[in-house]
Amino acid sequence: MSLPSDFKDSYVDLAHQLADAAAIVTRKYFRTQFDVESKMDASPVTIADKQAETAMREMLDRLVPEHGIFGEEHGLKWGSGAGSKYTWVLDPIDGTKSFITGKPLFGTLISLVYEGSPVLGIIDQPITKERWVGVAGRPTTLNGAPLRTRPCPDVKLAYLYATTPHMFSGENETAFNRLRDSVRIPMYGCDCYAYGLLAAGLADLVVEADLKPYDYMALVPVVQGAGGVMTDWRGRPLVWQPTPGATDLKAGWPGEVCAAGDPALHAKALALLDWKH
């Protein structure tokens, strides 16, 4: 996707400011004692998740109040601008279980979505101080240096990541296992960091399920800007645009994603998944 005609480079600067604000919070709490709560879906949440998202939302409310905001912890807020086509999609800590257990492979995900399609994405790892930035039509960077995915056209040679085997169930578990059993090495446990490794040419596939827009919107520009491909399991673009007033925000968002550094590998992975749903 190309950038919209009204896209401003100041939005990229703002995304950096959001990542900086979230990092102050997450560094403060990392490897300290804090309470862990369980959300309705039994996933964990901490004071760091909530405060980091609040810090980002307050900045957006102040600087771009006309834009919408959708965050994992505090939900959807429509922008004040009538007909605004931009929404910021935020995951303050993608990989809360890693964060809770002191593993520095979580990340803050920040995406700017235009008419449902992600045009700007950041993966920020505040402990290792690595920041991937993807902007539609531009090369992805890691701490300012451009990245490229690596060639790997054969599934048998691929290194595959998924956050956990427990994210798959029923028919999508059967489909994932076909692919998992065909790759060279399957690995688990990196959350969003795995997509950064793919963009850096250090892994070949990331295939996951049970995701929400705040889990993947920021990843799409990062993967694509490095030369990779990222879609749902049917090969369709990852888009999400709720209708104003809608009560079912889950309607229309895909839960399964497939990212590949090599376009030929992506096509072969989709063929093995054989997802018709």
C-alpha positions, 0 to 999 in steps of 0.5 A, a space after each residue: 500500500 502507498 501512503 495516503 496523500 494527507 499522510 504527514 511525516 510528523 506522524 512518524 515523529 509522533 510514533 517515536 514519541 509514543 514509543 518513548 513515553 511507553 518505554 519510560 513506564 515499562 522500564 520502570 516496572 521491568 523485573 520489579 514486584 507488581 500485581 498481575 490481574 487476569 482479564 475476561 479472556 484469562 490473559 494477564 495484565 499489569 499496571 505497566 500495561 495500563 499506565 503505558 497505554 494511558 501515557 500514549 493515549 494522553 499524548 494522542 488526545 493532545 496532539 491529534 485529537 481528530 484521530 481515533 485510538 484503539 488500544 488493548 487495555 482501554 478500548 476504542 475511542 473515536 476521533 473528534 474529526 468528523 470523517 477522520 480516516 486515521 486510527 492509532 492501534 496500540 499494544 503497550 506490552 505485546 508479550 505480557 507473560 514475557 514481561 512478567 517473567 523478566 524476559 526482554 522479548 516483549 515489545 510495544 506495538 504502535 500502528 497508524 491505520 488508514 481506512 483499515 490498512 496499516 501504513 505505519 508501524 513500530 516494534 519497540 523493545 525498551 530493554 534492549 533498546 531496539 526499535 523497528 520502524 515500518 512506513 508504507 512504501 519505505 524501507 524498514 529500519 532498525 535503530 535507523 539502519 535499513 533492513 532486508 529479509 533473507 531469501 528462503 524459497 523452500 519450506 524445508 529450509 525455513 526457521 519458523 516462529 509462533 508465540 506458543 503452540 497453545 494459541 492454536 486449537 481445532 482446525 487451525 491447530 491441524 493446519 498449523 501442524 502441517 506447516 510446522 512439521 514441514 519446516 527445518 526448525 520450529 521455535 516458540 516464545 518471541 511474541 512480536 520480537 519474532 517479526 523483528 527477527 524476520 525483518 532483520 533476515 534472521 528468521 523466515 516465517 512467523 505463523 500465528 492464530 488467536 490474534 487481535 488487530 493490536 497484536 499485528 497491525 504494527 507488524 505489517 509495515 515492518 515486515 513489508 518494508 523489509 521485503 517480506 509478505 504478511 497476510 491472513 491464512 487465506 492470503 488476504 490483506 490484514 485490514 480492520 475498520 470498525 463501523 462507528 457505533 458498532 458494538 461487535 468490534 471483532 466482526 471482520 478481523 482475522 485471527 490467523 496471520 502468516 508472515 514470510 521473509 520470502 514471497 515464494 515461501 509465503 505462497 508455499 506456507 499458505 498452500 500447506 495451511 490450506 485455510 478455506 475458512 
